[in-house]
Amino acid sequence: MSMVYPHISTSADLLKSTVRLDELFPLVMEQGATSVAIVNTKLYGILPFWEACRRAGIHGVVGLSAFIEYEEQFYPIVLYAQTNQGYDNLLKISSALSTRDKQAIPEQWLKAYRPGLVCVVPNKAEWLLTDRAPVVDYVKQLFGSAALGSIERPGGVLSEYEATFIDLCETAGLQVMASHEIRYLRQEDAFAYEVASAIGQGLKMNDPERQKPEHGNAYVPSQQELESWFEDRPEWLKQTADMLESCQVSILMNQQLLPVFPLSEKIDKAIFIADVCKKGLEERVPGFSMRYQERLNYELSIISKMGFIDYFLIVADFMKYAKDQDIMTGPGRGSSASSLVAYSLKITDVDPIKHGLLFERFLNPERVTLPDIDIDFADHRRHEVVEYVARKYGALRTAQIITFGTLSAKAVARDTARVFGFESEELDAISKMISNRPGTSLRSALKESQTLTNWIIEREERKSWFKTALKLEGLPRHASTHAAGIILSPTPLVDHVPIEKGSEGIYLTQWPMQELEAIGLLKMDFLGLRNLTILEQIRSYVYRDTKKRIDYRSIPLEDSETYTLLANGDTTGVFQLESDGMRRALQQIKPTAFGDIVAVNALFRPGPMEFIPLYARRKHGQETVKYVHPILEPILKETYGVIVYQEQIMQIAAKMAGFSLGEADLLRRAVSKKKREILDEERTHFVGGAKAKGFTEAEATEVYDLIVRFADYGFPKSHAVAYSLISYQLSYMKTHYSIYFYTSLLNNSAGNAEKTKLLMQEIKEKTIPLLPPCIQKSGYLYSVEENQIRFGLNVVKGVPGSTIKAILEARERGPFSSLFNIAERISALHLNRKSFEPLIKAGALDDLGHDRGTMLASLDSAIKHAELVKPNEDPGLFDDMGSSFMKPKYTKASAIPESLKLEFEKEVLGFYLSKHPIEREKEHRKKPYDSLKSLKTKRDRESVKVLGVLEDIKRIRTKKGDAMAFLTVMDETGLASVTLFPVEYAKYNLLLEPQMILEIQGLVENRNQKTAIICKIIEN
């Protein structure tokens, strides 16, 4: 008899199973399975299961575990797709349940979607508690012979309901089949499954509310076991095999399910897109040459041949919408910037001919793949474009893409410990012992940490915990939404993929990106980029103050002042260019043209980074540019003989070996894989082509070896050009509109205390005036005020947003005259010590004419006055009668000393605004010190002497057990790391108190693109 498994729940069902496909299929193949069915509560995991069946040569069946609703009662069923129509209906049923928050399938849905489905009624308690004959009859009437009953005997144990259930089926005329739910692979996995289920329920193992499994035998049985369980009913096993065999479904893969741009059928789309392109190109390149026309014609012919015209028109349409709404869009991303059609349609802002970009790097006529145009939008307005697309093409044809979060090493360790009932101290210990580092597994954590090993073996419960966590590690835990991906379908999505409820009114697919692409749906990435938000804000700030409209596409790319800023590495806040290592690269290369920015963006990565000094020396004439062969000079001249871009590899193959650019792209892809047989095959191809063009074998071999060497290093020039435009635009604005630039950066660094501190230090160095928060003049955010930056009220820690809004609304009716006037104009709900004490400490009430000490002393009187005059937000009897009440008088108090003012500022702002204590201390000591910021310009092992406040201490022990420490110190220019090795730590440990001012002498250490001080002497 055939061995079949009719009910396998997989780990894709989010903690309802621990069955992993890579472990399941070797096991069922070993058992000689001929048919297997996936049965989850949603259609998660269908395609990977289907593909695994195909590879294993096993007949696959798709099922869905659900409930039906009958006379307001819910009954469990399993639906199997028997035909292609049934599979389509299963997609619709799962989608309908998941998008409408339905727990069960209503009668009308079941009637509509029953064709092509087998409905199996399991011997569950819900069918047997009272007389269920009417509902069973109802199922039989709907499905006829495609309605079956199923009986389980897990472990050979008969259910107490079995006889009753058999009678029920016989009465209704339902054939009975044998079934067996599988939720884990082996019997010894039962406990791990229970733990996974408890994690999914959010309950501890000993919680009485936890839903426990019905039995401990939901494992993969052998044929011998299964037949022994049903030895008295072999006909049931045959019925199961026959039912599964009757399910003949074909899931179509690799279709071209491209969306359709809505145009009248009378319009020829090829002519339409050509006309739009020609018009757009004329606007961008007035009087464009024949070279542009030929390139445009060539690209359009490829796009038309591949069937992608609609796709380009759709992208152009939503890009037009974004620009019409003044939503900042990126100049391009990835290889799409290589397309002149994309440039002409105003999808990108990169002229591919001007920048020497190759269309075949984007769409290769010799390698048919779906196009990939990823778009960046200002991150705070990305959702507007997604909503536009959903409105235009229909909610049922538009969806965001699901992703699945998995139980990572740290997550599974903590989740498992939580359901085991571990105490919070143990959970904290686990968090400290297991790294967050990407790629960390429980096994690697155990190998790396003797502390973890010792901790586990202390108690038997911990051993069980770790063993269980190992079994669960990597399982899907929860569903979330892909940050950027959007799917557009030519027909309703439920024709191809199951969907569920998403966010912001946009549906969510039940399948992740790879599975959607496998069936032929097209993914488009709508990415939110914070730097575009910053550019948009700067533009709006400038317009608000000056009425000058800045068009970023029109700013000159040859601005010498901007290149001076870049050459100095003054790139805080500049996209892609603000890391310490990148600043050093810029200082080496000293960009003088846009191409230098493109090159440094491409080179600054592991591997090609080693060529930055070579590029710099050759650029500055300190080293002669050399070429392996003169034919390479026109291609590599712009990068001083260094292969930087993938496009250069393609150009070399085309010029030297006669490859078409499509073939050259295939060569680039093949060689980068570094497989020996592919390298040898391509070598023969390249050398043969070069010899046919008159080059010697030695010359061809030398150039091919160069290509192989650089294939891994090459970066897409199209992407580097597009992103370098954003880098340049921000650099230009920093150079010419610095106050607006920093204001936007500060507003976008809200909540990031470290970034805000660094920005404040840089602003002070550039002598840009900073105005303190002011209840009379500050807005919610930082703002520009007469060429100065005014703090926003939201910067002050501890002040609720609702209080700030109440202050701003009251101020619209006129300035405040006193603390007590504020009490009369905003509700007592907002005027309280928690909200207003931080404002006073920050100096936000200084404009009211009294010292901060007096204001703090008078605050309680003001609060009482507010409670009397305006106790709540509602319009009331006393709204216009504040003046009728006797105003309290200010409580006299001593002026706050300057040192305490500074500490108050640090407390409520997170940094010193008026003056840094180190500045005062340096004035007092009258000694020369190196600033912490200057360390980045020092040579390795150079001696330095610094003065700073001790902000943080991290004490550790060496492998030998000796104590040492890492310090973080701060002065008025920034932060620095200081290393105390054991000898110095033993000498100076007693001086290491937080917030102490320390004089430190030591040596500069430059390592891994970071600068630190190796401490030799400390004084206080």
N, C-alpha and C positions, 0 to 999 in steps of 0.2 A: 504494500500500500504506500502511496506517496506520502512523504513527510511534509506537512504544511504548518505554517504559523499564521493564524488568522487575525491576531490582535497584538501587534507590537507597538507599545508606546515608546517613543524615543526621547532622548534628552532635549531635543528641540522643543518639547512641550513644557519647558521652564519649570524644572524641579518636580515634575510629576513622574519622572523616570530618570534612571541613571544610565540608560542604554546608549552607548556611543556606537556610531555606525562602523568605525574602523575596528571595533572589537566584536560587534555583532556578526558581521558577514563571514569572517573566518569560522566562527562557531556554527552558524546555521549551514554553511557549506560542509563542514565536518559531519553534521548530522544528516546530510543528504537532502536538504530541503529543496523542494521544487517550486513552491509558492510561498511568498511572505507578504503580509499586509501591514502597512503603517496605519495606526489609528491613534491620532492625537486629538486634543480638544479644540485645536485650531489647525489650519493647514500649514503650520510651521514645519519646515524640514522635509517637505515633499520631494523637491527636486534632488537634493543630495541622496535621499533614499532611492529614488528612481534610478539615478546614475549608478549607485552602488549595486542595485539589482542587475542592471545592464552589464556591468563589469564582471559580476559573479555568475552571469548566465542563469539567473533565477527569475521566475515570473513574479513581477511586482504588482501589488494591488494597493489602491489608495482608499482609505477609509476615514471617517470622521465620527468621533464620539460626541453625542449631543443629547439633548432632551427634546421631547415633543410636548406640546401643551394640548391638553384635552379636558374640557370642562373645568378650567382653572387649576388643573393638577398637572405636575410635570412627571414624565416617564422617560427613563434612559433608553436610548437606542444606539445602534451603530449603523451608519450608512456607508455602503461601499459603491464606488463608481464601477458600473458594469459595462458601460459603453462610453464613447466620447461625449455623448449628450449628458450622460450621468456625471461624468467628470466636470463638465461645464456647470451643471446644476450644483455640484458640490462646492465649486468656487463661489457660486452665488449664495448658497445657504450659509457658508462660513462667513462670507462678507456681510450678509444681512444681519446675522447674529452679532457680529463684532462691531458693526457701525451703528446699530440701534440699541445697544445695551440690552439685548434680549437674552434671557436665561434659557429660553426654550423656543422651539420652532412652532409658530402658530399654525392652526389648521390650514389657513388659506395659503401659507407658504408651502406647506407640505404638498398640497394639491398641485400648486403651480410648478414645483421643482421635482416631482417624483419620477418623471421619465428617466430611464437609464440607470436607476439606482436600485440596489438591494437594501432592504430594511431588515435589520436583525434585532429581535427583541430578546435581551439577555435575561437569565433567571435571577434578576435582582429583586430585592425585597419590595421595591416600589410597585412591582407588578402583582404582588401576591398578598398584600396586607388585607385587602377586601376583595370583593368581586370585581375583577378587571376585565371580564368578558367583553363589555361594550367597547373599550378602547382597543383591545386586541382585534375585535371584529372590524373596527374602524381601520386599523393598520392593514388588515387583510383585504378589505374592500379597496383601499388605495393602491396597494402594491401587488395584489394577486399572488401569483406564484413566486414573485420576487420578495415576499415577506417570509421570514424564517424565525424560528425560535432558536436560542443557543443556550447550551448548558455547559457549565464549567465544573471540573472536578479537580481542583488544584491539589497536588500531592496525593491524588486518589481518594480524597475525602468528598463524600456526597453531601450536597446541601440539604437541609431539612425541608427546603421548599421544592425539591426536585420533582417529587411525584405530583404535587399540586400543579407545578408548572407544565409537566407533560400533559396532564389532563386539560389544562387551559389551551395548550397548543393544538391538541387533538380536536377539541371542541371547535376551535376557530379554523381548523384545517391548515395549520402551519406545520411545515416540515421542520424537524429538529436537527441542528448541527452541533458538533462538539466545538467548544471554544476554549481558549486559555489566554488570559491577559498576561503579557510580559512587560515588566517594569524595571527589571534588572537582569543581569546576565546569569549569575550563578546564585545558588542558595545562600552562600556566605555573604552576598551583597545586600541581603534584606535589611540589615541594620543601617548600612550607609544610605539606602533608599529612604528609610524612615527619617533619618537625619535631614536628607535633602528636602523631603516633604515638610518637615518642621521648619526649616529655613524659609521655604516658600510661604508657609502659613504665618511666619513671624512669631512662633511660639516655642517655648522650651519643651524638651522631651517629657518632662514630668508635669506639663500643664494639662489639667483635666479637659480643657477645651480643645486640645489638639485632636484633629481627625486622624485616627489610626487606620492602618491598612486592614482589609478584611482577613487577610491570611499572610503567611510568610513563605508562599510558594510561587510568587510571580516571576519565576526565573525561566530560562530557556530549557525545556525538558528534552531529553533524548527521544528518539522514536520509540524505543522500548518502553520508556516511562509512559509516554502519552498513550500508547496502545494498551498498556496494562491498566491505565486509569479508566479506559473505556472498553475493556475487553468484552463486556456484556453488550456493548452497543457499537459494533464496528460500522454499522450503517450510518451512525452519526459522523464518524470520522470521514467516511466516503462522501457524505453530504457536504462537509466542510471543504474537502478537496474539490468537489464538483463546483461548488459555489465560487471558490477562488479562481478556478480554471475558467469559469464563465465570464469573469471580469476581464474584458479585453479592451484596454484603453491605450491610445497612442498620444503621448504628450509631445506636441510639436516644439522642436528646439530650433534655434538659429533662424527664426523668421526675421523678416525686416518689418517690424511693427512701427514704422516711422509716422509721426504725427503729420497732419495735413494742414497747410495754411489756407484759411478760408478766402477763396477767390472765386469769382464767377466762372462757371465752366466754359464760358465763351473766351476767356482770357488764356492765352498760351503762357504758361508759367516761365518757360525758358526765355521767351521774348520779354516778359514782364521783368524778370530779375536782371536781364541784360540792360534794359532801359534804366532801371533804378540804379544799377552799378555805375553806368556811364554818367548819369547825372551826379551821383555822389562823388565819383572820382574827379569830375570837372570842378566841383566845389572844393575839393581837397588839393588837387594838383591842377590848377587852371592851365589850359592849353597843353595837357599831358602829351607826351611823345608817343611814337609808334611802339616803343618798348613797353610802355604801360598798356597800350591797347592789346598787343600780342599776348602779354602775360594775363590780362583780364580774360581774353578769349579762351586761352588755354585752360585757365582755372575753371571757367564756366563750363567748358566742354567736359572736364573730368567730373565736376559736381553733378552735371546733368546725367552723365553716363552712369554714375553711381546711385542716382536716385535721391540726391540730398538737397534738391532745390527748396522743398518745403521747409526743411530744417533751417536753412540759412534765412529764409524769409521770416520764420517764427522768431528766431533769435534777434534779427534786425528789428522786428516789430516791438518786442518787449524792451529792447535797448532804447528805441525811440521813445517809448512810454516813460522809461526812467529819466531820460534827459529832458523830456517835456515837463516832468514833475520836479526838475532840478535835483534829482537824486544823483549823487556823485557815483560815477562808474569808473572802473579801472581801464587803463589803456590797452589791456590785453593780458592773457595769461597762458602759459604753455605754448604749444606749437601753433595754436590758432592765429597768433600774431604773424605767422608766415604767409597768411593769405591776403592777396590784394582784393579779392572779393569781400572778405570780412572788413577790410579797411574802407572799401568803397561804400559798403552798406552801413558804415559807422558802427560796426560791432567792435572793432578795435581802433586804436589811435596810432598804430605803428605802420609806417610806410615800408613794406617789405623790400621794395626795390632800393630805396634809399639806404636801408640798413643791411642789404645783402642777404636776405632771408629766403629760404627755399620752400616752395609750396609742398613739395613731396615729403618734407619732414612732418607736414600736417596731414595731408591726404595722399597716400601713395597709390597710384593707379595699378601698381603691380602687387598690392597687398590690400585687398578689400576689407576694411574695417569701418565700424561706425565712426563718424566724425566726433570730435570731443572739443567743444567750445565751452570752456569754463569762464564764468564771468564774476568779477569782483564788484560788489556794491558797498556803499557806506553801510557799516554793520547795523546802524540804528534804523535803517529804512529798507533793508533787504526784503522784509516781509511784505512791503507794499507791492513789490514787483511780483512776488510769488502769488499774492492775492489777485493781481491783474491777470496773470496767466490762467489762474483757476476760473476767473470770471469769463475770460474770452473763450477758452476752449472747453469749459464745462467742468463742474466739480467731479463728475464721474470719470473724466478722462485725465485728471490731474491728481498726483499724489506725491507726498513726501516718502522717503525710503526708510524702512525699518533697519535698525541695527540691534545686535544682541550683546549685552554686557555679560561677561563671563566671570566665574569665580576665580579671580587671580589668587596668587599665593597668599597675600596678606588678607584679602577679603574672605577666602574660604577658611583660613585659620581662625579669623575672628567670628565669622558666622557660625562655624561649627562649635567653637568654644561657647558662644552665646547660648545655643540650644542645649549644650551639655550642662549649662547652668554655672559656668565659671564666674567668679567674682570679677568686679570691675578692675581690681588691681592686676588680676591675671590677664585680662583683655589688654590692658595697657602694656604689660610685659611682653605679650605676643607682638603688639604693634612695634615695639622697640627692637625686638629680635629678628623680625622679618622685614627685609628691605622693600621699599617701593620701587626700586630700580627696575626699569623695563626688562623683561626676560627672566626675572627672578622666579624660580620655582620653589616649591617646598623642599624638594630634594637638594637643590643647590643651596638653599638657605641653611639646611641642616648640615651640609658639608662645610659651609663657610663659618658656621658659628658653633663653637664648642659650648658656649653658654646655652644655646637653644637645646643642644643634645642633653646637657646635664639637667636642664629644667624639665625636659620631657620624662627622663628616666626616674625622676624623683617620685612619681606617683603613677599607679596603674591606669587611673582615669585619663591621665595626660597621654599615655601610650595609645590608648583607645582613641582619644581625640585626634592624635596625629595620623594614625592609621586610617581613620575615617576621612579626615580632611584630604589625605592623598587620593582617596578614591573619588572624591567630589571635585578636586581641582580641575579647572578648565571647563566645567559644565556651564551651559547658558543659564544666566540667573534672572535677567530682566530684559525687557524690550525698551528701546529708546529710538530717537529720531536722528537720522543722518544729518550732520550739521549743514550740508549744502545740497545734497542730491534731490532732484525733482524728476519725476517720470511724467511724460506726456504720451498718451496713447491715441491712435487714430480712431478707436472705437471705445466704448465703455471699458474701463480697466477690468471689470469682473469677467469680461470675455477671456481674459488671459491670466489673471493673477488675483488671488484673494486679497481683500483690503480690510482695514479696520479703522476705528475712529482715531483721528489724529488731533493735532493742535491747530488753533487759529482757523478752524473750519475747513482745513485741508485734510483729506484722507491720508492714511498711512498704508503702505503695502505690507502684506504679511511675509513677504520674502525680501531678503537683503539684496544688495546691489548686484553681486555676482550672479545670483539666480535670475534676476530680472534681465540682465544682459544676455544670459544663456538662452532665454526664450526669444530674444530679439527686441526687447523694449529699449528705448533710448533714454539714457540718463543725461540730464544736464545739471551742471553744478552752479548753483547760485550761492556764491560765497560772500560772507560778510567780512569786510576788511576794515579794521579800526583806523588804519592810516588814511583811508579815503574819507572816513568821518571827520578826521582831523583837518584834512584839506578842505572839506565842505564847510566846516566851522570857521576856519581861518577866512575863507572867501566871504562868508556871511558877516563875520565881525568887521572885516575891512569895508564891506559895502555899507553896513550900518553906520560906521563912523565917517566915511569919506564919500559915499555914493559911487565909489569906483568899482566897476565890475571886472573881476579877474577871470580871464579865460586861460586855464592851465595849458590848453593845447597851443596857445599863442606865445607863451613865454619863451624868450630866446634861449637856445641850448648852448650859447657861446658866452655866457656871462662870466667875466673874469673874476668878479668878487665871489661868485658862488664857488668857482674852482679853488679860490684861495681858502675858503672855509673848509672845503673837502680836503685839500692838501694838508691843512692843519689838524685834520682828524676831529674837527669840531662838530661832531655828528650826533650828539644826544638828541633823541627824538626823530632821527632820520631813518626811515624804513630801510631795513637790510644792512645799514651801515653803522649801527651804534655800539656793537660789541667792542671790547678792548682790542681783540685781535684784528678786527676789521679796521679800527682806527689806526693801528700800527701799519696795516697794509696800505691804507690811504696815504699815510705819512711817507711810506717808502716810495710808492708809485707817483704820488703828487699829481693827481689827474689834471689835465689841461684841456681835455676834450671829452665829449660824451662817451666815446668809445672806450675810454679808460675806466669809466664807471661800470660799463657793461662788462669789461674784462675782469675787474676786481670782484664784481658780483659772481661771475662764473668761476673764478679761480679760488675764491675763499671757501673751500670745502676740503675735507680730508682727502689727501692724494694730490690734487692739483695745487694745493696751497704751497707745496714745496717750490713751485715755479714762480711765485710772487717776487722773490728777490731777483731772479733771472730777468723777468719782465721789466722790473724797475731799472736794473743796471742797463739793459739794452735801450730802454726808453730814454734814459738820461745820458746815453752815449758813453757809458763807462765800460761797455763790452760790445764787441762787434756782433751784429746779427748774422747768424749762420743758417744755411738751408741745406738739407740733405741732398737736394737736387734743385737746380735753378727753376724748374717748372713750378716749384712750390711757392716761389716768392710772391706772385700776385695774390695767392690765397692766404699766406701766412704773414704778409707784410704788416697788416693792421695789428697783429699781436706779437710782432717782433720775433717771428720764427717759432713761436710756441703754439702748439695745437691746443686751443682753448675750447672750441665749439664743435659740436657734433656736425654742424653744417660744413665745417672745414674738411672733415673726414670724407663727407659725401662729395665735396668739390674736388678733392684730390683723386678719388676713385673715378670720377667722371672725366677729369682732365687727363689723367695719366693712363688709365686702363680702358677708357672709352665706355664706361658704364653709363647707362641712362641714370638720371637722378633717382628714379624709382629703384633701380638695381642697387645704386649706391646706398640708399637707405636700408635696403635689405642686408647689404654687406655690413653696415654699421651695427645693425641689430645683432646679426649673427656673430660677428667678431667679439662683441662685448660679452657674450656668454662664455667665452674662454674654453669651449669644449674642443678637445684636441682634434677630433675628426672634422668638426666644422672649420676650425682654423686651417687645417690642411686642404680641405676642399676649396675654401675661399682663396687660399694662397694660389692654388693652381689657376683658379678663375681670374684672379687679379694679374698674376704674372703673365698669363696667356694673353690677356687683353693689352697689357703694357707692351709686350713684345710685338704684338700686331701693330702697335703705333710707333714702333721703331726704337723702343728703349731696350737696353740690355737686361738679361736676367738678373744680373747683380744689382743694377739700379732699381729694378722693380721689386726685388726681394728686400732691399734696404728700406724702400718707402713703405712696403707692406708691413715690415717689422715695426716701423714707426707708428703706423695706424693701429696695430695690435697693442702697442705700448700705451697709446693715448685713448683707446676706445672706452676704457672704464672712466677716464677723466673727463671726457668731452661733456659739455653742458649744452642744452638747447639754447642757441643764441636768441631765438625768438622770445623765450621766457626771460632771459637776462635783459634784453632790450626793453621789454614791456615793464618789468619791475624796476629797472634802472630809471625809467621815466618818472615813476613815483618817487624814487630816491632823489632824483634831481629836483622835482617840483617842491618837495619838502625842504631841500637844501636851499633852493632859491627863496622860498618864503621865509626861511630862518634868516637868510642874509638880508633881505630887503623889508621884511615885515615881522621883525623878531618879537615885538611885543605881542602881536596877535598870535604868532606861532606858539610862544610860551603859554599864553592864556589858554589856548586850546589844549596843549599838552597837559597843563595842570588840571583842567576839567576832565580830561580822559584818564588821569592818574588817581582819581578819587578812590579812596580805600586802599591805595598802595602807598603806605607811609614811606617806604624806602625810596621809591621812585620820586615821590614828592620832595623828599629831602634833597636828593641829588639835583633836581630841577631848581630848587630854591638856591642852592649853593651856586649853580651856574648863572642864574639870573643876577645874583648879587655880584659875582665876578664881572659880569658884563655891565654892571652899574645901571641896570634897568630898575627904576624906582618901584618899590613894592609898598602898597598902601594896606594898612591893617583892616581887618573886618570892621565894618561900621554900620550900626543899626540905621543910620540915616541914608547911607549911600550904597551899601553893598546889595547886590542881587543874591539870588540863590547860589549861583556859581561864581567863579572868578570872572572878572570883566575888565575891559580896557576903559580907563578913565583919564582923559587928557594925557595920553602917552605914558601912562603908568598902569601897573596891574593892581587892581583892587581885589582883595580877598572876598570870596563869597561867604555867606553865613553858614553854608553847609560844611565848610572846612572845620568849623569849631566842633570838637568832639562832644558828644552827649546831648546836642541840641536836636530834638526830633524834627523831621521834615515838616510835620503839621504845624509846629510852632513857628518855623521860618515862614511858611506860607501865610500864617495869621499875621505875622509882623509886616510882611510885604503888602498884604491886602489893606491893612490899617494905614500903612504909610502912603498908599495911593491917595488918601484923603488929606495929605499934608504931612510935613515933618513932625517928629516928636519934639516936645519942648523939655521934657524931664522924664525921669524914671516913673514918676507918679502919673504923668500923662500917658505913658505906655500902659500903665495899669488900668486906666480908664478906657483904653481903646482896643485892648485885646482881652479875650476871655481869661478868667482865672484858671481855666483848664490848661492854658499855655504858660501863664506867668507863674512859675514856681521855681524853687531853688535849683532843682535838677536841670531845668532848661536855661535859666538866666545866669546862674553863677559862672558857668563856662564862658558865656558871652562877655561878662564883666571882666573875667580873668584874661580873656583874649584882647581886651581893649576895645570891644565893639561899641561900648557906651561912653567912650572917652569924650566924644563930641558933645555930650550933654553937660559938660562943664565941671564935673566933679572927679576927684581922684578915685582910683579903683578901690582903695580902702574904704572910702566913704560910701561908694556904691554898694560894696559887699555888706557893709554894716547896715545899710538902709533897705536891703532887699526884703527882709521880713515885713517891714512896714508897707512896702509896695504890694507884696503878695496879699496882705490883709485888706488893703485898699481895693485891689482887684476883686477879691471875694465879695466885697460889699457892693461895688459899682457894677461889675459885669461877671456874675458868677458862672455863666455858661455861654454857649454860642448863640442861643436863641435871641431874637429881637425881644426886648423887654421894656419894662416900665422906665428903667433908668438909663437907656441907651444914650439919650441926649442930655442927661442930667449930671454927668460926672462933675461938672463945675459946681453943682449945688452942694456937693459933699465937701467937708473940710479936708483939704489936702494935708497929708502928713508932712512933717519936716524931715530933711535929711539928718541921719544920725552921724554926728561928727566922729571921725576916726583918724588915726595917724596915717600919713602917706605910706604907701607900700615901698620898701627899699627896692632899688634897681635890681639887685640880685634875685629878690623874690619875684619881681615882675617877670624876669627871664624864666624862672622855674615854672611860673604859672603858664607862660606862653608854651613852654615845652610840654606841659601837662595837657593843655587843651588843644594845641595845634599839632603837636608831635615833633616840633622843631623850634629853634630859637628864631624869632622874627626880628626883634630890635637889634640884638647883638649877641654873638656867640660867646659863652664864658671863656673859651680858649683865646679869643681875641683880647679880652680884658686881661687874662693871665699872661699872655705874651707881652702886652704893654707893661705889666707889672714887673716881669722878670728881665726884660730888656736884653734878651739873648737871641741869637739867630737860630731859627728852626726851619727845617724842610717842611713844606706843606704836604699833607697826605696825598693831595691830588698830583703833586709833582713826582711822586714815586714812579708813575707810569713812564716818565721820560728818563729815568735813571738806568744806568748800566747794571747788568747782573753783578752782584757782589760789591756794589758801590756802597760806601759808608754813608749813613744818614743819621740825623738826630731829629726826632719829632716830639711834639707835645700834643697830647690828646686825652679825651675823656674815655674811660674804660666802659664800653657799652655792654660787652658780653664776654663771658668766660666759658670755654668748653674744656674740661679737664678729662684726660684719657690716660691710659697706661700703655706703654710700649709692649712688644712681645716678651721682653725680659721682665716685665712687671714694674718698670720705673714710671713714676708720675711725670707728666708733661702737660702743656696746655696750649690752646689756640685762643688768642684774644681778638676781639674786635674793638678798635679804638676809633674815635671820631674827633676831627677838628673842624674849623670853620669851612674847610674846603671839601670834606668828604670822609669816607670810611676807609680803613685799611685792616688787613689781617696781620697779626703778629704771632710768630711761632716761638714758644719757649721750650727748648729741649730740656731733658731732665736736669742737667747741671744748673742752668739758669733758673729753672722752675724751683729747684731746691733753695736757691739764693733769695728769690724775690717773691715766693708764694704769699708771704704775709702782707705784701703791698697790694695784692690783687683784690680790691674791693670795688663792686660796681659803682660807677659814677665818680670814681677817684680820678684826679688829674695826674697823669704820669708823663715823665720825660723818659723817652726810650731811645737808646742808641743801638744800632745794629746794621745788618747788611741786607741790601735789596736782593730778593730772590724772584726771578721771572721763570715761571713754570706753567705749562699747559694754558698759555694765553692769560695767566693771572699773575698779579704782582703782590708780594708779601714782604714782611720784614722778618729776618732771623734775628731775634733779640740777643744782645750781648750784655747790656747794662740797663737797669731801670732805677729811676729816682722819682720821688714824689715832691 
